[in-house]
Amino acid sequence: GTPRPTHTEDQYGFEIGGPVYIPHLYNGRNKTFFMFNMERLKEDLPANWRFDMPSAQWLTGDFSNLGDFSSNCLGGGSSCLIPIYDPATRNAAGTAQQIFDFNGQINHVDPARFNPVAVNVIKLILASATPTTQRFPGEAPWETMWVDNGTQNQWSHNYIFKIDQVIGDKDRVSVNYFHHQSLNDYFTAPAGPLANGENFGEYSLVTGVDWVHTFRSNLLLDFHVSYQRYWRKDGYPDLQYNPAQLGFDPNLLASLPTKNGFPQISFNGPYGNGAASPTSNASLNPGYGSWIDPSRDNYYMPDDTISVAPTITWIRGKHTL
């Protein structure tokens, strides 16, 4: 059977703090204090994935096994067939009118009309994974599944550092720094060019200065300035696949900033981009609607925030303003 995935967790941390005292150099026992905290987590989580696989007979244009075998279909037989309509027979409203009929056989498509990119993608899927013989509740007879167990890797660490300084009787200043980093990494498809999943990294840091001044016992000023940066990076580590093997237009591939990697493709129109007629862009005409180049998941998104927050607190009797 399929081996059971492992589950491991390792979490630890520590905190240290107190007055700053350096023998013979500095004595801050009553005025300078520090705090440092560190936390780390590493966890491998078990995961299970299940994906529909295309039926091999579909490559021959035979979709006669595509049917509704749930309780929604009460008639049985051919009445349960899920029809595939010919997009070339669309009316003015854009709705296809006729079911595919090839050599007198309903739900059969002439393979010559197949999008060559779609054919290559299906062949790659069938060659990359072996469907399971298991059957699942609610699964139609024509469905085949690829099932696999895997591991989702997560790790993160946090650092916090703070210094507090007492200046005379009326002023206190503190400086703080916080750093966070985490990574979530897993794959949810067969190995190779079809490997999918997530390689998500998240980073943030916050640093600030806080000054508290006491004018008198009932009147305080707190002046806080902080800077925060958040950024993330998504991406899959393997970008070695050459998409030219799928049969894309060379002009389209030449226009992409990243040349390698398996792309995201949407087939949503006979002429591409959902168009009802050929577009002026020849690279869109073969029949794939939208293309997202292999660099889609590798991006850097920094977000910087600067905050200035002065606060005055006034206490008078039972009231605080």
C-alpha positions in Angstrom: 0.0 0.0 0.0 0.9 3.7 0.1 3.4 4.4 2.8 2.1 6.4 5.8 3.6 10.0 5.8 5.5 11.1 8.8 4.5 13.8 11.3 7.3 15.5 13.3 7.2 18.7 15.3 10.1 20.6 16.9 9.3 23.8 18.7 11.6 25.6 21.1 12.6 29.1 22.3 14.0 31.1 25.1 13.9 34.6 26.6 16.5 36.4 28.5 16.4 39.9 30.0 17.5 42.2 32.8 19.7 45.2 33.5 22.7 46.0 31.3 25.9 45.5 33.4 29.4 45.3 31.9 32.0 45.0 34.7 34.4 48.0 34.8 32.7 49.5 31.8 29.0 50.2 32.4 26.6 49.8 35.2 23.0 50.1 34.1 21.3 48.3 36.9 18.9 51.2 37.6 18.6 52.7 34.2 19.3 50.4 31.2 17.4 47.1 30.6 17.3 44.6 27.8 15.1 41.7 26.6 15.8 39.1 23.9 13.3 36.4 22.8 13.7 33.7 20.2 11.2 31.1 19.0 11.5 28.5 16.3 9.1 25.9 14.9 9.7 23.1 12.4 6.9 20.8 11.5 6.3 18.1 8.9 2.6 17.5 8.5 1.1 14.4 6.8 -1.0 15.2 3.8 -3.1 13.2 1.3 -3.9 14.3 -2.2 -6.5 13.0 -4.7 -6.8 14.2 -8.3 -8.9 13.2 -11.3 -7.0 11.7 -14.2 -8.1 12.0 -17.8 -9.5 8.9 -19.4 -7.1 7.4 -21.9 -9.9 6.8 -24.4 -10.6 10.5 -24.6 -7.4 10.9 -26.6 -9.1 8.9 -29.4 -12.1 11.3 -29.3 -14.3 8.8 -27.5 -16.3 10.5 -24.7 -19.1 8.0 -24.7 -18.2 7.0 -21.1 -18.8 10.6 -19.9 -22.1 10.3 -18.0 -24.0 11.3 -14.9 -24.2 8.2 -12.8 -25.5 9.9 -9.7 -29.0 9.9 -8.3 -29.7 13.0 -10.4 -30.0 10.7 -13.5 -33.1 8.5 -13.1 -33.5 7.3 -16.6 -30.3 5.4 -17.0 -28.6 4.4 -20.3 -28.0 7.1 -22.9 -30.2 9.6 -21.1 -27.4 9.9 -18.5 -24.8 10.9 -21.1 -23.1 14.3 -20.4 -23.2 15.8 -23.9 -20.2 17.7 -25.3 -21.4 20.4 -27.6 -19.5 21.5 -30.7 -18.4 25.2 -30.2 -18.4 25.6 -34.0 -22.2 25.4 -34.0 -22.7 28.4 -31.6 -25.6 30.7 -32.3 -25.6 34.5 -32.0 -25.9 34.3 -28.2 -22.7 32.2 -28.1 -24.4 29.0 -27.1 -23.3 25.7 -28.9 -26.3 24.0 -30.5 -25.1 20.6 -31.6 -23.6 17.6 -29.7 -20.4 16.3 -31.2 -21.2 13.5 -33.6 -18.3 11.8 -35.4 -19.0 8.9 -37.9 -22.5 8.7 -36.5 -21.4 8.2 -32.9 -22.7 10.7 -30.3 -20.1 12.3 -28.0 -17.3 11.3 -30.3 -14.9 14.1 -31.4 -12.8 13.9 -34.5 -9.2 13.8 -33.1 -8.1 16.1 -35.9 -10.0 18.9 -34.2 -8.1 18.5 -30.9 -6.0 21.4 -29.7 -2.4 20.0 -30.0 -1.4 21.6 -26.8 -4.3 19.9 -24.9 -3.3 16.6 -26.4 0.3 17.0 -25.2 -0.8 18.0 -21.7 -3.0 15.0 -21.4 -0.3 12.6 -22.6 2.1 14.2 -20.1 -0.4 13.7 -17.3 -1.0 10.0 -18.2 2.8 9.4 -18.4 3.5 11.1 -15.0 1.2 9.2 -12.7 -0.5 5.8 -12.5 -4.1 6.0 -11.5 -5.1 4.1 -8.4 -7.4 1.0 -8.6 -9.2 2.3 -5.5 -12.8 3.4 -5.8 -14.3 6.3 -3.8 -17.8 7.2 -2.7 -19.5 9.3 -5.3 -17.0 8.5 -8.0 -18.4 8.0 -11.5 -17.4 4.8 -13.4 -15.5 6.8 -16.0 -13.4 8.6 -13.3 -9.9 7.5 -12.5 -7.9 8.9 -9.5 -4.3 9.6 -8.7 -3.8 9.3 -4.9 -0.6 10.0 -3.0 0.5 10.7 0.5 3.1 13.4 1.1 4.5 15.8 3.6 3.8 19.5 4.1 6.9 21.2 5.5 6.5 24.3 7.7 9.1 26.2 9.7 9.2 29.6 11.2 11.3 31.7 13.6 10.8 34.9 15.5 13.3 37.2 17.2 12.5 40.1 19.5 15.0 42.5 21.0 14.3 45.5 23.2 16.3 48.1 25.1 14.8 50.4 27.7 16.7 53.5 29.0 15.7 55.7 31.9 16.9 59.3 31.4 16.5 61.3 34.6 13.3 61.4 36.5 11.0 62.4 33.7 12.1 60.5 30.5 12.2 56.9 29.3 13.2 55.7 25.9 12.9 52.2 24.5 14.1 50.8 21.2 12.6 47.5 19.9 13.2 45.2 16.9 11.0 42.3 15.8 11.8 39.8 13.0 9.7 37.0 11.6 10.3 34.5 8.8 8.3 31.5 7.8 8.2 29.0 4.9 5.5 26.6 3.7 6.7 24.1 1.2 4.8 21.1 -0.3 3.9 19.5 -3.7 0.4 18.3 -4.6 0.9 16.6 -7.9 3.1 13.9 -9.5 6.8 14.6 -9.7 8.2 16.2 -12.8 7.0 19.1 -14.9 3.5 18.8 -13.6 4.6 19.2 -9.9 2.3 21.7 -8.3 2.1 23.0 -4.7 3.4 25.8 -2.8 6.8 27.3 -1.9 5.6 30.3 0.1 8.0 32.4 2.1 6.8 35.3 4.4 9.0 37.8 6.1 8.4 40.8 8.3 10.3 43.1 10.5 9.2 45.9 12.8 11.5 48.4 14.6 10.5 51.4 16.6 11.4 54.0 19.2 9.2 55.0 22.0 9.8 58.1 24.2 7.7 58.8 27.3 8.0 62.2 29.0 6.4 63.1 32.3 5.4 66.8 32.5 3.8 66.2 35.9 2.2 63.3 37.8 -1.1 63.6 35.8 0.3 64.7 32.4 2.3 62.3 30.1 3.5 62.4 26.6 4.2 59.2 24.7 5.8 59.7 21.3 6.1 56.5 19.1 7.8 56.1 15.8 8.0 52.8 14.0 8.9 51.3 10.7 7.5 48.0 9.4 8.4 46.0 6.3 6.5 43.0 5.1 7.4 40.9 2.0 6.6 37.5 0.6 7.8 35.3 -2.2 5.9 32.5 -3.9 7.3 30.1 -6.3 8.1 26.6 -7.3 11.8 25.6 -7.1 11.8 23.7 -10.4 11.7 25.9 -13.5 13.6 23.6 -15.8 10.7 22.4 -18.1 10.8 23.7 -21.6 7.1 24.6 -22.6 8.0 24.4 -26.3 7.6 20.7 -25.8 3.8 21.3 -25.5 3.6 22.8 -28.9 3.1 26.5 -28.1 3.5 29.1 -30.8 7.3 30.1 -30.8 6.3 33.8 -31.0 4.4 33.5 -27.7 7.3 31.7 -26.0 9.8 34.3 -27.2 7.7 37.1 -25.7 7.8 35.7 -22.1 10.3 37.0 -19.6 10.9 33.5 -18.2 11.4 30.8 -20.8 11.2 27.7 -18.7 8.7 26.1 -16.4 5.3 24.4 -16.8 2.7 27.2 -17.4 -0.9 27.6 -16.2 -3.2 27.3 -19.2 -6.9 27.9 -19.6 -8.8 26.5 -22.6 -11.8 28.6 -23.0 -12.5 29.3 -26.7 -11.8 27.8 -30.1 -9.7 30.8 -31.0 -8.2 31.6 -27.7 -9.0 34.3 -25.0 -12.6 33.3 -25.2 -12.9 34.9 -28.7 -15.7 33.8 -31.1 -13.4 34.6 -34.0 -9.7 34.6 -34.7 -7.9 37.5 -32.9 -5.3 39.8 -34.4 -2.7 38.3 -32.2 -1.6 35.1 -33.9 -0.2 33.7 -30.7 -3.7 33.4 -29.3 -5.3 31.7 -32.2 -4.4 28.0 -31.5 -7.2 27.7 -29.0 -5.8 28.3 -25.5 -7.5 31.1 -23.8 -5.2 32.5 -21.3 -1.5 31.9 -20.6 0.3 32.7 -17.4 4.0 32.4 -17.9 6.2 30.3 -15.7 7.4 33.2 -13.6 3.8 33.7 -12.3 4.6 32.4 -8.8 8.0 33.9 -8.3 7.4 37.4 -7.2 8.6 39.8 -4.5 6.0 41.9 -2.8 7.4 44.4 -0.3 5.1 46.6 1.8 6.6 49.4 3.9 4.8 51.3 6.6 6.0 54.2 8.7 4.0 55.2 11.7 4.2 58.3 13.9 1.9 58.3 16.9 2.2 61.0 19.6 -0.2 60.6 22.5 -0.9 62.9 25.4 -2.5 61.5 28.6 -4.1 63.9 31.1 -5.6 62.7 34.3 -7.9 65.0 36.3 -9.8 63.6 39.2 -11.8 60.6 38.1 -11.4 61.4 34.4 -8.7 60.5 31.9 -8.3 62.3 28.6 
